[in-house]
Each structure stands twice: as structure tokens, then as C-alpha cells.
Amino acid sequence: MTDATNDTMTPDNGAAPDAAAPALGRTSRSIRAWAILLTVTVVGALFDLVTKAIAFSEVADQPVVLARRDVLAAGPNGIRGLIPPHEAVTVIPRVLEFRLVLNPGAVFGVGPGQRWFFVGFTLIAICMALWAFVKWTTPRSFWSHVGLGLILAGGLGNLYDRLMFGCVRDFLHPLPNVNLPFGWHWPSGATEVWPWVSNVADALLLIGIGLLVVHLWRIETPAKSVPADT
């Protein structure tokens, strides 16, 4: 009787992974699951692109209009010259400011100039997210579907920038002028707690990954508490 009861449980209500196995793979036939994934993906990607457009139109003294050919001609070292000098817009002092930056690399400016590598990497990540949605989640895994949708939205938002402009448009600078304690600094020499400028897509990616980590923790934790069969 105990085994029969466990077979009806899913990861979202605390069952061990093997007990939920019969439910895995059914997500591809769930209209509700697809609706959640696609809604979060579309809304998140549109929100990212709209906020980028508004920021590059309003933050500097004049709208910044980017052309892909100009970005590619400038190269990773000259890309800063495409943004006119401007004062950062303080939203909340020492919490958030808006400042325009063009990023030819990935998150945190990693790998500048490797645009096609990151385009390919993003496409692979999107395929893996869809695979995880179909094979790894159950129809009732609401927060997993939201997390995967956020990851897809963030990936598509930055993918659009790389294909359309040859770089990623960034404008969010959290914790401006808040320095690391004890004179610490990052390997780059930056002393701010968060020296990087990012965008909504990056935030969606981080939130989505966080939701998936929580989902994994919820699956693994009960499994460790179940005694082995004797």
C-alpha cells in the first residue's frame, strides 16, 4: 500500500524522484504547462526589449541609435565610443542607477568579441531548457515552468541584441558607489560590490536559475530522509 501511495506523488508535493517518475514526460501534453512557459517567455522577452529601447532613448541627453555595421566596425575595443558621454540617472541612491553600456561579450562582460560563440551557446541553452521542460518537469511543476520561461526569456532577449546589433544593450547598475569592505577588489581592479552593468534579460536568467535550484532542492531533500528498503 505504501508503494502505491507514493506512485501518485509528484516532486512539487515532496515525493522522492523515483516516486514521481511515472509523471515525467507528460508535460508535453499539458496545455496548462505550455501556456505558463510560453506566457512567461513572451512577456519576459518583450519586457526586456522594451526596457532596453526606453533606456537607450531616454537615459543619455540624446537618443542612442545603434546600427549593427557600426558596432561591428568599432570592434570590442572601440564599442564604447558609440555611447555618448552622459551622467548616470540615479533611481535609488546607492541601490540602483541607469547607465548605458554596450557589451560585446556575455554576462559580466566575459568573452568580448566572441559574439557567434555566445549566439551558438544561447541556442544550445534554449534547446536544453525546452528539453528540461518536456523531460524533467511534471504538468504540475508550476514554478519550474516559470523558471524555465524566465531563462528562455532572458536568453531570447540577449540573443535578439546580438543578432540585431552585434552586442548586448545594458543599462542597469545595482549598488552604485558601494565599495567592497577591507579594501578588497575584484581581479579587474574594480572596488564596487557590483561593478557590472546589466539588463532585464540578465536579471530574468538569474531569477530563473534560482527557481530551478529551489525546485531541485525540494526534490532532493525529501529523498535523503526516506529510509532505504530492507
Number of C-alpha atoms within 10 A of each C-alpha: 5 6 8 9 9 14 16 13 19 24 24 19 13 16 21 23 18 13 19 21 17 14 19 18 18 15 21 17 11 14 11 12 24 18 12 17 24 18 16 21 26 17 13 23 25 17 17 22 21 13 16 22 15 11 20 22 14 12 18 19 11 11 15 17 10 17 12 15 11 13 20 16 10 14 15 18 10 11 18 16 11 16 16 13 11 12 12 15 17 14 12 12 13 13 13 16 18 24 20 27 22 23 25 26 21 21 17 13 15 11 15 15 19 14 19 13 12 19 19 12 14 18 15 12 15 20 13 14 19 18 14 15 25 21 15 17 27 25 22 17 18 16 18 28 31 22 28 29 30 31 29 30 31 30 23 24 28 27 23 16 17 22 14 14 19 25 29 26 25 25 23 22 25 21 18 22 16 15 16 14 10 6 7 13 14 12 7 7 8 14 17 17 17 17 18 18 23 25 24 23 30 24 16 25 20 15 18 23 17 13 19 18 14 14 19 15 12 18 20 16 13 15 17 10 9 10 7 7 4 3
